[in-house]
Amino acid sequence: MAKQLAFYYDQSVCTGCKACQVACKDDNDLSSGIIWRRVVEINGGDWIKQGATWGQNIFTYHLSLSCNHCEEGICLEVCPTGAMHKREDGVVLIDEDKCIGCRYCEWACPYEAPQYNDDKGKMSKCDFCYNYIDEGLPPACVAACPMRALDFGELSELQAKYGLVDNIYPMPDPSLTKPAIVITPHADAALAGAEGVSIGNVEEI
Amino acid sequence: MEDKGFLSNAVKGVELNRRSFLKWNAALGGAAALATGGLTASQMALKAAAAGAETVVPTSCAHNCGGRCRILVHVQDGVIKRLTTDDRPDTLEDPQLRACQRGRSYRQRVYHTDRLKYPLKRVGKRGDGQYERISWDEAIATVAEAMQRIKDEYGPEAFINHYASGADGMQGAGTSSRLLNLFGGALNEYGSYSAACWEYMLPRVLGTFTTANSRDDWKNSKLIVMFGYNPMEMVGGTNTMYYLKQAKQAGAKVIVIDPRQSMTAVWADEWIPIHPGTDVALIAALAYVMISEGLHDQEFLDTYTSGFDDAHLPEGIPNGNSYKSYVMGDQDDQPKTPEWAEAITGVSRERIVRLARELALTKPAAIYQGWGGQRRAYGEQFVHAGITLAAMTGNIGISGGSAGTGGMTSRYLPTGSLGVPNPIKLAISTFTWTDAIVRGTEMGAADGVEGLADGQETLPYNIKFIYNNAGNALINQHGDINKTKEILADDSLVEFIVTHEQFMTPSAKFSDIILPATTWMETESMTTSWVMGDTVYYMNKVIEPLFECKPDFEICALIADQLGLGDQYRDGKETHEDWIREWTAGLKDVDPTFDFDTFKANGVHVVLYDKPAIGLSEFRADPEANALSTPSGKIEIFCQAKWAADDPVEIPAVASYIPEWEGPQSDLVAQYPLQIQGHHFHARSHSTYDNIEWLRESMPQRLFMNPVDADARGIEDGDKVRIFNDRGEVIIPVRVTKRIMPGVLDLPQGAWYDPDENGIDRAGCINVLTSHHPTPFAKGTSQHTNLVEVEKA
């Protein structure tokens, strides 16, 4: 049994297509407004008038992000009922029988991974498709990616293979929760806390 | 904690639309479709699988994007529970055919509350959208009677099977084409909305439409330069981006030239913004640099092309008419220098010089041109210029190169169709169909009419009957919606319009009879990978037809019965499978491993080749023995067909830059200073999928505008803005983004036109702003050539 399952994300080849997002929504019957795996667009650079033409150094990259099943998830600490719990393999799950929909986890999580389900009055979030994992199958998002940019595995193994990057803007300081994610960064990717970059698709996430 | 941007700064304050999943799922009514009891779909599916109740049906999503992807539908108790995609082993030689977000959202389309449920008859004025439910018997009889009456009164030339690309195989326009052709024929249409200038120019310049290298060759390119090519968003072939990924990983540099930083450009190594409609000027300047510095491939040009320089013009053509003469300014005293092009294109002279050297000195290099660049005022020149550039760099007919690339690969799978010969030989260019309604009897060769008999000057009739089967080009996808509406609303012009549809689209609202059609999940069909790819799909039936919906083939067969043509229509076949068996019989000749029963069971067959297909490689190997079927037998850099058109201003014989009729150099710019185009949106396949909630959430319709233009108008991100010109008006929220160049707007094409009580479109349908003006030579669409102004609404 793995100790901490994690997602791997090759940001350098991601096109931002959102097949992961919609595959997740279909698999989990998510109504509009609940997006367990979001794809953020980040822009930087500027247009500069140069004589007759406009010069530019515009860059754009995407960040596909779900719950990071953090090693030290704040959601686990703030949940008053113990509904938020961690499996032996590190997957963080919500026990709907115990969840009272107080939304503390949503407020506390720096990734806002937990999202409130109006229809049920409960919190919801990425469950790593644990039911597939248990059957030896990949999570829906991983199986969906047309660019093969997503993968999953034991965190320590992914880190050994791909490195330690887990802090691409607009992600928060990873020391807050120790997210279980390994990213191969886009060539233009800025790190957490960087200036001069901004989210370009606010209404989509 | 300042940096919690992802959440606090971004997500908060955004009004989320929490429309319930139950709302659309309730369309089914039955308890099986409802309440998941706290379990996720995957949990339910696994439970069901454990109980042996779930079945998985392989099929393919086949609307008119460039892809055809594998879809596995998980069904329980006759209800679709979820979709997955290709689960075959994923290898570089035979990669999984993974679906994009559109295909993955299909459950919402099948079970949409707005599905048309019954046949409908128009009761109000045409276009008002007033309908009443009728029986299938009445609907079929009404259509058959109208067909008979209009044929008797006018003749088959008054019919068109309207351009419609929403379905294929046993579905869509092919089913009604068969019906009309058996009934006596219909006016033909040539040239598509997609690629009219490619289709017209490639045979005249390269002698063939199959010019592209297959994608397994792309990794052999050292440099890939894309003019407006955006395979990521339009999905130019399943896995096309995956092949580009491999090319990039093998060391190719990828440059995208586009007014907008498309999602392909985002992903590429470099984006070069360019003013819309000026690629031909850029290419002329690239040619100027190459000629001045002696970097062009003179040997290739001498051997394989006609009309690059005056020494190689066809006989009888005066000196000064070659491409080199044009570039050096021999006739107009305007050498096409980087300085000249900089002012037109917005690309700096330094970048032009550098790009010319990169392209000329990096071997092999591939030039890919998208189709968007030729859906413009002088689309023919765009096509011609790209081929000219590929020839000047000697990259045609070789591995890692490209022939200018709007064409198909020669590796096309031989499969059958429902087609039968059309007894009528007359044809119009597709884009001119509204003209043929109003003034068909005045339209002759100068208007692009083909197939006129000796002594016949014009079409004999205006269009009186339209069969619109799986299409939204009656209103939504054609130019100038307000003008088109006026034409169609007058039922003394077109006397009868019948539509097959799944939803009340803007086009369906202009029909006299609407027949509710099944989606591909409710019937059996087949499809093939499109421009790119080596795949055939058996589209298995997943669920029974919903409501009173019928498959397109059955609908047309019922009409054929009424007209006494039923036996001919069905051709002795009892099932869709019988047809598909016949259509795929030839595949065994291409691939001996093809087996029909396995094909049906798997829903897919991929033909694997041991080497890539290289477009025009035979011509390259031996240009004498394998001469092209052009007048010169060579690549026509000087195009004799264009010369014969005798219109040097709008149809110059070599690829020449012509300022667009609505562009920065036109007088109209004083009133309407912004250029607007409509790219293929990743959340739709043309207009299909526009009503899907998951996709509207994923990528909502917005006007894309540069901060420079927004600031000048006091517009902020998210504001509702008014976009207008003399043809119409749209109000929609704006996305202020640096990803588009100043002076240019983009409104993704395909949103369903939705006028308010003042006739202002609220959906963001770009065709309210586009025109009916055809390109001069191919008579294709110019729907990306428009000027507008924008203000805060």
Contacts between the chains, C-beta under 8 A, distances in Angstrom:
chain1	res1	chain2	res2	distance
A	13	B	245	5.4
A	13	B	267	7.8
A	15	B	232	4.9
A	15	B	241	5.8
A	15	B	263	5.6
A	15	B	264	7.7
A	15	B	266	7.4
A	15	B	267	5.1
A	16	B	263	5.8
A	16	B	266	6.9
A	17	B	100	5.9
A	17	B	101	6.4
A	17	B	232	6.8
A	17	B	263	7.3
A	17	B	682	6.4
A	18	B	101	4.7
A	18	B	682	7.7
A	18	B	698	4.9
A	18	B	699	7.1
A	19	B	98	7.1
A	19	B	99	7.0
A	19	B	100	5.2
A	19	B	101	4.9
A	19	B	104	6.0
A	21	B	101	6.8
A	21	B	698	6.0
A	22	B	101	4.0
A	22	B	104	4.5
A	22	B	105	5.2
A	22	B	694	5.4
A	22	B	695	7.2
A	22	B	698	6.2
A	23	B	83	7.9
A	23	B	84	7.9
A	23	B	85	7.6
A	23	B	101	7.8
A	23	B	104	4.9
A	25	B	105	7.9
A	25	B	694	5.4
A	26	B	41	7.4
A	26	B	82	5.5
A	26	B	83	5.7
A	26	B	104	5.7
A	26	B	105	6.8
A	26	B	107	5.9
A	26	B	694	7.5
A	27	B	40	7.1
A	27	B	41	5.6
A	27	B	42	5.1
A	27	B	82	5.4
A	28	B	40	4.7
A	28	B	41	6.0
A	28	B	42	6.8
A	29	B	21	5.7
A	29	B	36	5.8
A	29	B	40	6.6
A	29	B	41	4.8
A	30	B	21	7.2
A	31	B	18	6.5
A	31	B	19	6.7
A	31	B	20	5.4
A	31	B	21	3.9
A	31	B	22	7.8
A	32	B	16	7.3
A	32	B	17	5.1
A	32	B	18	6.1
A	32	B	19	4.9
A	32	B	21	7.9
A	32	B	693	5.2
A	32	B	694	7.3
A	32	B	696	7.9
A	32	B	697	4.9
A	33	B	16	3.9
A	33	B	17	6.1
A	33	B	18	4.1
A	33	B	19	7.9
A	33	B	697	7.5
A	35	B	697	7.3
A	40	B	6	6.7
A	40	B	10	7.5
A	43	B	737	6.9
A	43	B	738	5.6
A	43	B	739	6.7
A	45	B	738	6.6
A	46	B	738	7.0
A	47	B	706	6.9
A	47	B	707	7.6
A	47	B	708	6.1
A	47	B	738	6.5
A	47	B	741	7.6
A	47	B	742	6.3
A	50	B	348	6.8
A	52	B	342	6.1
A	52	B	343	5.2
A	52	B	346	7.8
A	53	B	342	6.0
A	53	B	346	5.0
A	53	B	347	7.0
A	53	B	348	5.1
A	54	B	273	7.3
A	54	B	346	6.3
A	54	B	708	7.9
A	54	B	741	6.2
A	54	B	742	5.6
A	55	B	348	6.9
A	56	B	273	6.5
A	56	B	738	7.6
A	56	B	741	7.7
A	58	B	261	6.1
A	58	B	271	7.2
A	58	B	738	4.9
A	58	B	739	6.6
A	60	B	261	6.1
A	60	B	266	4.4
A	60	B	739	6.2
A	61	B	266	7.3
A	62	B	266	7.6
A	65	B	6	7.5
A	96	B	38	5.4
A	109	B	7	7.7
A	110	B	1	7.4
A	110	B	4	5.4
A	110	B	6	7.7
A	110	B	7	6.8
A	111	B	6	6.3
A	111	B	7	6.8
A	112	B	6	6.8
A	112	B	7	3.7
A	112	B	11	5.9
A	118	B	18	5.5
A	118	B	20	7.9
A	119	B	20	6.0
A	119	B	21	7.4
A	119	B	22	7.0
A	120	B	38	7.2
A	127	B	40	7.2
A	129	B	42	6.1
A	131	B	40	7.6
A	131	B	42	5.3
A	131	B	43	5.3
A	131	B	46	5.1
A	132	B	42	6.4
A	132	B	46	8.0
A	135	B	46	6.9
A	140	B	42	7.0
A	140	B	84	7.5
A	143	B	84	6.7
A	143	B	85	6.9
A	143	B	87	7.6
A	144	B	85	6.2
A	144	B	98	6.5
A	144	B	99	7.7
A	144	B	104	6.6
A	145	B	98	7.1
A	146	B	98	4.6
A	146	B	99	7.9
A	146	B	100	6.2
A	146	B	239	7.1
A	146	B	241	6.6
A	146	B	242	6.4
A	147	B	241	6.3
A	147	B	242	6.2
A	147	B	245	6.1
A	148	B	90	7.4
A	148	B	242	7.2
A	169	B	3	7.8
A	169	B	5	7.5
A	170	B	3	7.0
A	170	B	5	3.9
A	170	B	6	4.3
A	170	B	9	7.8
A	170	B	10	7.0
A	171	B	6	6.5
A	172	B	1	7.3
A	172	B	3	5.5
A	172	B	4	5.5
A	172	B	6	7.1
A	173	B	3	6.6
A	192	B	3	5.8
A	193	B	2	7.7
A	193	B	3	4.8
A	199	B	5	6.5
A	199	B	6	7.5
A	199	B	9	7.4
A	199	B	10	4.8
A	200	B	735	7.9
A	200	B	737	5.9
A	200	B	739	7.2
A	201	B	735	7.9
A	202	B	10	5.0
A	202	B	11	7.7
A	202	B	14	5.9
A	202	B	717	7.9
A	202	B	718	8.0
A	203	B	14	5.6
A	203	B	700	6.0
A	203	B	702	7.8
A	203	B	718	7.1
A	203	B	735	7.9
A	204	B	697	7.5
A	204	B	698	6.5
A	204	B	699	6.4
A	204	B	700	6.8
A	205	B	6	7.9
A	205	B	10	6.1
A	205	B	11	6.0
A	205	B	14	7.9
